[in-house]
Amino acid sequence: MNEIRRIMVVATDIKHSRETVHCGVSLAKKYDAELVVLHVEHDPFGANGWSCW
């Protein structure tokens, strides 16, 4: 069986991010793995101007 070495958690909003990151931290501790947290945020005023996705 393969070892778990890295865990990536993707957080998109504040409401659910705390739970998700907490779960990722628990798993990283359990498997002694590296934890990477990626926070994704939509920028409606990006390169293409105002957009609705």
PDB file of N, CA, C and O in Angstrom:
ATOM      1  N   MET A   1       0.836  -1.195   0.000  1.00  0.00           N
ATOM      2  CA  MET A   1       0.000   0.000   0.000  1.00  0.00           C
ATOM      3  C   MET A   1       0.877   1.253   0.000  1.00  0.00           C
ATOM      4  O   MET A   1       1.903   1.292   0.678  1.00  0.00           O
ATOM      5  N   ASN A   2       0.479   2.262  -0.749  1.00  0.00           N
ATOM      6  CA  ASN A   2       1.239   3.507  -0.848  1.00  0.00           C
ATOM      7  C   ASN A   2       1.090   4.347   0.418  1.00  0.00           C
ATOM      8  O   ASN A   2       0.040   4.346   1.061  1.00  0.00           O
ATOM      9  N   GLU A   3       2.152   5.056   0.760  1.00  0.00           N
ATOM     10  CA  GLU A   3       2.121   5.977   1.892  1.00  0.00           C
ATOM     11  C   GLU A   3       1.495   7.299   1.470  1.00  0.00           C
ATOM     12  O   GLU A   3       1.661   7.741   0.333  1.00  0.00           O
ATOM     13  N   ILE A   4       0.783   7.918   2.384  1.00  0.00           N
ATOM     14  CA  ILE A   4       0.246   9.250   2.126  1.00  0.00           C
ATOM     15  C   ILE A   4       1.302  10.245   2.576  1.00  0.00           C
ATOM     16  O   ILE A   4       1.649  10.298   3.756  1.00  0.00           O
ATOM     17  N   ARG A   5       1.815  11.037   1.636  1.00  0.00           N
ATOM     18  CA  ARG A   5       2.894  11.975   1.943  1.00  0.00           C
ATOM     19  C   ARG A   5       2.445  13.421   1.904  1.00  0.00           C
ATOM     20  O   ARG A   5       2.988  14.263   2.620  1.00  0.00           O
ATOM     21  N   ARG A   6       1.460  13.714   1.076  1.00  0.00           N
ATOM     22  CA  ARG A   6       0.981  15.088   0.929  1.00  0.00           C
ATOM     23  C   ARG A   6      -0.539  15.098   0.901  1.00  0.00           C
ATOM     24  O   ARG A   6      -1.179  14.222   0.319  1.00  0.00           O
ATOM     25  N   ILE A   7      -1.089  16.099   1.538  1.00  0.00           N
ATOM     26  CA  ILE A   7      -2.541  16.293   1.543  1.00  0.00           C
ATOM     27  C   ILE A   7      -2.799  17.723   1.095  1.00  0.00           C
ATOM     28  O   ILE A   7      -2.179  18.659   1.598  1.00  0.00           O
ATOM     29  N   MET A   8      -3.723  17.890   0.142  1.00  0.00           N
ATOM     30  CA  MET A   8      -4.081  19.223  -0.324  1.00  0.00           C
ATOM     31  C   MET A   8      -5.529  19.490   0.030  1.00  0.00           C
ATOM     32  O   MET A   8      -6.411  18.674  -0.237  1.00  0.00           O
ATOM     33  N   VAL A   9      -5.761  20.644   0.636  1.00  0.00           N
ATOM     34  CA  VAL A   9      -7.103  21.073   1.001  1.00  0.00           C
ATOM     35  C   VAL A   9      -7.416  22.317   0.185  1.00  0.00           C
ATOM     36  O   VAL A   9      -6.615  23.250   0.141  1.00  0.00           O
ATOM     37  N   VAL A  10      -8.583  22.335  -0.464  1.00  0.00           N
ATOM     38  CA  VAL A  10      -9.002  23.487  -1.247  1.00  0.00           C
ATOM     39  C   VAL A  10     -10.143  24.169  -0.506  1.00  0.00           C
ATOM     40  O   VAL A  10     -11.180  23.558  -0.245  1.00  0.00           O
ATOM     41  N   ALA A  11      -9.945  25.430  -0.173  1.00  0.00           N
ATOM     42  CA  ALA A  11     -10.942  26.201   0.560  1.00  0.00           C
ATOM     43  C   ALA A  11     -11.476  27.297  -0.354  1.00  0.00           C
ATOM     44  O   ALA A  11     -10.710  28.085  -0.908  1.00  0.00           O
ATOM     45  N   THR A  12     -12.802  27.340  -0.505  1.00  0.00           N
ATOM     46  CA  THR A  12     -13.382  28.323  -1.418  1.00  0.00           C
ATOM     47  C   THR A  12     -14.192  29.402  -0.716  1.00  0.00           C
ATOM     48  O   THR A  12     -14.363  30.491  -1.265  1.00  0.00           O
ATOM     49  N   ASP A  13     -14.688  29.132   0.468  1.00  0.00           N
ATOM     50  CA  ASP A  13     -15.440  30.160   1.181  1.00  0.00           C
ATOM     51  C   ASP A  13     -15.188  30.045   2.686  1.00  0.00           C
ATOM     52  O   ASP A  13     -14.806  28.988   3.187  1.00  0.00           O
ATOM     53  N   ILE A  14     -15.405  31.133   3.377  1.00  0.00           N
ATOM     54  CA  ILE A  14     -15.107  31.198   4.805  1.00  0.00           C
ATOM     55  C   ILE A  14     -15.986  30.241   5.606  1.00  0.00           C
ATOM     56  O   ILE A  14     -15.521  29.627   6.567  1.00  0.00           O
ATOM     57  N   LYS A  15     -17.244  30.113   5.218  1.00  0.00           N
ATOM     58  CA  LYS A  15     -18.209  29.316   5.981  1.00  0.00           C
ATOM     59  C   LYS A  15     -17.761  27.863   6.150  1.00  0.00           C
ATOM     60  O   LYS A  15     -17.854  27.315   7.248  1.00  0.00           O
ATOM     61  N   HIS A  16     -17.281  27.240   5.087  1.00  0.00           N
ATOM     62  CA  HIS A  16     -16.917  25.831   5.136  1.00  0.00           C
ATOM     63  C   HIS A  16     -15.413  25.597   5.248  1.00  0.00           C
ATOM     64  O   HIS A  16     -14.985  24.468   5.491  1.00  0.00           O
ATOM     65  N   SER A  17     -14.614  26.628   5.079  1.00  0.00           N
ATOM     66  CA  SER A  17     -13.164  26.475   5.080  1.00  0.00           C
ATOM     67  C   SER A  17     -12.622  25.986   6.418  1.00  0.00           C
ATOM     68  O   SER A  17     -11.708  25.163   6.451  1.00  0.00           O
ATOM     69  N   ARG A  18     -13.169  26.479   7.505  1.00  0.00           N
ATOM     70  CA  ARG A  18     -12.664  26.099   8.824  1.00  0.00           C
ATOM     71  C   ARG A  18     -12.776  24.594   9.036  1.00  0.00           C
ATOM     72  O   ARG A  18     -11.835  23.960   9.514  1.00  0.00           O
ATOM     73  N   GLU A  19     -13.916  24.025   8.685  1.00  0.00           N
ATOM     74  CA  GLU A  19     -14.123  22.570   8.800  1.00  0.00           C
ATOM     75  C   GLU A  19     -13.157  21.796   7.900  1.00  0.00           C
ATOM     76  O   GLU A  19     -12.562  20.804   8.319  1.00  0.00           O
ATOM     77  N   THR A  20     -13.015  22.260   6.677  1.00  0.00           N
ATOM     78  CA  THR A  20     -12.173  21.594   5.697  1.00  0.00           C
ATOM     79  C   THR A  20     -10.706  21.603   6.116  1.00  0.00           C
ATOM     80  O   THR A  20     -10.025  20.580   6.047  1.00  0.00           O
ATOM     81  N   VAL A  21     -10.231  22.758   6.549  1.00  0.00           N
ATOM     82  CA  VAL A  21      -8.840  22.873   6.975  1.00  0.00           C
ATOM     83  C   VAL A  21      -8.606  22.037   8.235  1.00  0.00           C
ATOM     84  O   VAL A  21      -7.567  21.390   8.365  1.00  0.00           O
ATOM     85  N   HIS A  22      -9.552  22.049   9.147  1.00  0.00           N
ATOM     86  CA  HIS A  22      -9.431  21.241  10.370  1.00  0.00           C
ATOM     87  C   HIS A  22      -9.295  19.748  10.018  1.00  0.00           C
ATOM     88  O   HIS A  22      -8.472  19.039  10.597  1.00  0.00           O
ATOM     89  N   CYS A  23     -10.094  19.297   9.086  1.00  0.00           N
ATOM     90  CA  CYS A  23     -10.031  17.902   8.637  1.00  0.00           C
ATOM     91  C   CYS A  23      -8.671  17.609   7.989  1.00  0.00           C
ATOM     92  O   CYS A  23      -8.083  16.556   8.236  1.00  0.00           O
ATOM     93  N   GLY A  24      -8.177  18.527   7.171  1.00  0.00           N
ATOM     94  CA  GLY A  24      -6.873  18.362   6.533  1.00  0.00           C
ATOM     95  C   GLY A  24      -5.747  18.298   7.551  1.00  0.00           C
ATOM     96  O   GLY A  24      -4.831  17.489   7.411  1.00  0.00           O
ATOM     97  N   VAL A  25      -5.806  19.148   8.580  1.00  0.00           N
ATOM     98  CA  VAL A  25      -4.793  19.146   9.635  1.00  0.00           C
ATOM     99  C   VAL A  25      -4.810  17.811  10.374  1.00  0.00           C
ATOM    100  O   VAL A  25      -3.756  17.239  10.651  1.00  0.00           O
ATOM    101  N   SER A  26      -6.000  17.318  10.691  1.00  0.00           N
ATOM    102  CA  SER A  26      -6.123  16.030  11.381  1.00  0.00           C
ATOM    103  C   SER A  26      -5.514  14.897  10.568  1.00  0.00           C
ATOM    104  O   SER A  26      -4.788  14.061  11.105  1.00  0.00           O
ATOM    105  N   LEU A  27      -5.810  14.870   9.277  1.00  0.00           N
ATOM    106  CA  LEU A  27      -5.272  13.822   8.415  1.00  0.00           C
ATOM    107  C   LEU A  27      -3.754  13.937   8.277  1.00  0.00           C
ATOM    108  O   LEU A  27      -3.045  12.930   8.279  1.00  0.00           O
ATOM    109  N   ALA A  28      -3.261  15.171   8.157  1.00  0.00           N
ATOM    110  CA  ALA A  28      -1.814  15.374   8.034  1.00  0.00           C
ATOM    111  C   ALA A  28      -1.090  14.890   9.292  1.00  0.00           C
ATOM    112  O   ALA A  28      -0.022  14.284   9.207  1.00  0.00           O
ATOM    113  N   LYS A  29      -1.676  15.160  10.447  1.00  0.00           N
ATOM    114  CA  LYS A  29      -1.079  14.679  11.701  1.00  0.00           C
ATOM    115  C   LYS A  29      -1.113  13.159  11.767  1.00  0.00           C
ATOM    116  O   LYS A  29      -0.131  12.520  12.145  1.00  0.00           O
ATOM    117  N   LYS A  30      -2.255  12.586  11.395  1.00  0.00           N
ATOM    118  CA  LYS A  30      -2.429  11.130  11.461  1.00  0.00           C
ATOM    119  C   LYS A  30      -1.403  10.402  10.589  1.00  0.00           C
ATOM    120  O   LYS A  30      -0.838   9.391  11.007  1.00  0.00           O
ATOM    121  N   TYR A  31      -1.164  10.912   9.386  1.00  0.00           N
ATOM    122  CA  TYR A  31      -0.274  10.248   8.444  1.00  0.00           C
ATOM    123  C   TYR A  31       1.124  10.871   8.402  1.00  0.00           C
ATOM    124  O   TYR A  31       1.960  10.467   7.593  1.00  0.00           O
ATOM    125  N   ASP A  32       1.377  11.851   9.269  1.00  0.00           N
ATOM    126  CA  ASP A  32       2.656  12.557   9.287  1.00  0.00           C
ATOM    127  C   ASP A  32       2.979  13.072   7.876  1.00  0.00           C
ATOM    128  O   ASP A  32       4.075  12.868   7.353  1.00  0.00           O
ATOM    129  N   ALA A  33       1.997  13.737   7.288  1.00  0.00           N
ATOM    130  CA  ALA A  33       2.097  14.187   5.893  1.00  0.00           C
ATOM    131  C   ALA A  33       2.210  15.706   5.822  1.00  0.00           C
ATOM    132  O   ALA A  33       1.886  16.415   6.775  1.00  0.00           O
ATOM    133  N   GLU A  34       2.674  16.186   4.682  1.00  0.00           N
ATOM    134  CA  GLU A  34       2.743  17.616   4.410  1.00  0.00           C
ATOM    135  C   GLU A  34       1.341  18.093   4.044  1.00  0.00           C
ATOM    136  O   GLU A  34       0.627  17.417   3.304  1.00  0.00           O
ATOM    137  N   LEU A  35       0.949  19.251   4.557  1.00  0.00           N
ATOM    138  CA  LEU A  35      -0.373  19.808   4.272  1.00  0.00           C
ATOM    139  C   LEU A  35      -0.220  21.073   3.445  1.00  0.00           C
ATOM    140  O   LEU A  35       0.553  21.967   3.790  1.00  0.00           O
ATOM    141  N   VAL A  36      -0.972  21.137   2.341  1.00  0.00           N
ATOM    142  CA  VAL A  36      -1.005  22.326   1.482  1.00  0.00           C
ATOM    143  C   VAL A  36      -2.444  22.814   1.460  1.00  0.00           C
ATOM    144  O   VAL A  36      -3.365  22.049   1.176  1.00  0.00           O
ATOM    145  N   VAL A  37      -2.632  24.104   1.765  1.00  0.00           N
ATOM    146  CA  VAL A  37      -3.967  24.688   1.742  1.00  0.00           C
ATOM    147  C   VAL A  37      -4.023  25.691   0.600  1.00  0.00           C
ATOM    148  O   VAL A  37      -3.216  26.618   0.534  1.00  0.00           O
ATOM    149  N   LEU A  38      -4.981  25.498  -0.295  1.00  0.00           N
ATOM    150  CA  LEU A  38      -5.172  26.397  -1.429  1.00  0.00           C
ATOM    151  C   LEU A  38      -6.483  27.137  -1.228  1.00  0.00           C
ATOM    152  O   LEU A  38      -7.548  26.523  -1.165  1.00  0.00           O
ATOM    153  N   HIS A  39      -6.403  28.452  -1.128  1.00  0.00           N
ATOM    154  CA  HIS A  39      -7.613  29.267  -0.980  1.00  0.00           C
ATOM    155  C   HIS A  39      -7.936  29.887  -2.335  1.00  0.00           C
ATOM    156  O   HIS A  39      -7.119  30.613  -2.903  1.00  0.00           O
ATOM    157  N   VAL A  40      -9.125  29.601  -2.847  1.00  0.00           N
ATOM    158  CA  VAL A  40      -9.541  30.088  -4.159  1.00  0.00           C
ATOM    159  C   VAL A  40     -10.580  31.179  -3.961  1.00  0.00           C
ATOM    160  O   VAL A  40     -11.553  31.006  -3.228  1.00  0.00           O
ATOM    161  N   GLU A  41     -10.355  32.305  -4.627  1.00  0.00           N
ATOM    162  CA  GLU A  41     -11.276  33.427  -4.503  1.00  0.00           C
ATOM    163  C   GLU A  41     -11.584  33.975  -5.889  1.00  0.00           C
ATOM    164  O   GLU A  41     -10.677  34.190  -6.693  1.00  0.00           O
ATOM    165  N   HIS A  42     -12.843  34.196  -6.164  1.00  0.00           N
ATOM    166  CA  HIS A  42     -13.268  34.731  -7.459  1.00  0.00           C
ATOM    167  C   HIS A  42     -13.047  36.242  -7.475  1.00  0.00           C
ATOM    168  O   HIS A  42     -13.429  36.931  -6.529  1.00  0.00           O
ATOM    169  N   ASP A  43     -12.442  36.760  -8.526  1.00  0.00           N
ATOM    170  CA  ASP A  43     -12.209  38.191  -8.684  1.00  0.00           C
ATOM    171  C   ASP A  43     -13.066  38.702  -9.839  1.00  0.00           C
ATOM    172  O   ASP A  43     -12.679  38.554 -10.998  1.00  0.00           O
ATOM    173  N   PRO A  44     -14.214  39.295  -9.551  1.00  0.00           N
ATOM    174  CA  PRO A  44     -15.099  39.750 -10.638  1.00  0.00           C
ATOM    175  C   PRO A  44     -14.515  40.915 -11.433  1.00  0.00           C
ATOM    176  O   PRO A  44     -15.000  41.211 -12.525  1.00  0.00           O
ATOM    177  N   PHE A  45     -13.494  41.578 -10.913  1.00  0.00           N
ATOM    178  CA  PHE A  45     -12.876  42.692 -11.620  1.00  0.00           C
ATOM    179  C   PHE A  45     -11.530  42.317 -12.195  1.00  0.00           C
ATOM    180  O   PHE A  45     -10.632  43.155 -12.288  1.00  0.00           O
ATOM    181  N   GLY A  46     -11.384  41.051 -12.585  1.00  0.00           N
ATOM    182  CA  GLY A  46     -10.118  40.539 -13.131  1.00  0.00           C
ATOM    183  C   GLY A  46      -9.806  41.105 -14.503  1.00  0.00           C
ATOM    184  O   GLY A  46     -10.332  42.150 -14.884  1.00  0.00           O
ATOM    185  N   ALA A  47      -8.963  40.426 -15.233  1.00  0.00           N
ATOM    186  CA  ALA A  47      -8.460  40.871 -16.533  1.00  0.00           C
ATOM    187  C   ALA A  47      -9.586  41.107 -17.555  1.00  0.00           C
ATOM    188  O   ALA A  47      -9.445  41.950 -18.441  1.00  0.00           O
ATOM    189  N   ASN A  48     -10.704  40.367 -17.438  1.00  0.00           N
ATOM    190  CA  ASN A  48     -11.788  40.483 -18.411  1.00  0.00           C
ATOM    191  C   ASN A  48     -12.871  41.463 -17.977  1.00  0.00           C
ATOM    192  O   ASN A  48     -13.917  41.536 -18.622  1.00  0.00           O
ATOM    193  N   GLY A  49     -12.653  42.212 -16.912  1.00  0.00           N
ATOM    194  CA  GLY A  49     -13.671  43.140 -16.433  1.00  0.00           C
ATOM    195  C   GLY A  49     -14.720  42.401 -15.613  1.00  0.00           C
ATOM    196  O   GLY A  49     -14.476  41.288 -15.146  1.00  0.00           O
ATOM    197  N   TRP A  50     -15.884  43.016 -15.436  1.00  0.00           N
ATOM    198  CA  TRP A  50     -16.952  42.435 -14.647  1.00  0.00           C
ATOM    199  C   TRP A  50     -17.470  41.159 -15.318  1.00  0.00           C
ATOM    200  O   TRP A  50     -17.755  41.149 -16.515  1.00  0.00           O
ATOM    201  N   SER A  51     -17.587  40.088 -14.536  1.00  0.00           N
ATOM    202  CA  SER A  51     -18.125  38.842 -15.086  1.00  0.00           C
ATOM    203  C   SER A  51     -18.942  38.134 -14.023  1.00  0.00           C
ATOM    204  O   SER A  51     -18.738  38.345 -12.828  1.00  0.00           O
ATOM    205  N   CYS A  52     -19.833  37.324 -14.449  1.00  0.00           N
ATOM    206  CA  CYS A  52     -20.663  36.530 -13.530  1.00  0.00           C
ATOM    207  C   CYS A  52     -20.319  35.069 -13.682  1.00  0.00           C
ATOM    208  O   CYS A  52     -21.216  34.229 -13.759  1.00  0.00           O
ATOM    209  N   TRP A  53     -19.065  34.751 -13.725  1.00  0.00           N
ATOM    210  CA  TRP A  53     -18.507  33.397 -13.846  1.00  0.00           C
ATOM    211  C   TRP A  53     -18.372  33.108 -15.286  1.00  0.00           C
ATOM    212  O   TRP A  53     -17.923  32.024 -15.659  1.00  0.00           O
TER     213      TRP A  53
END
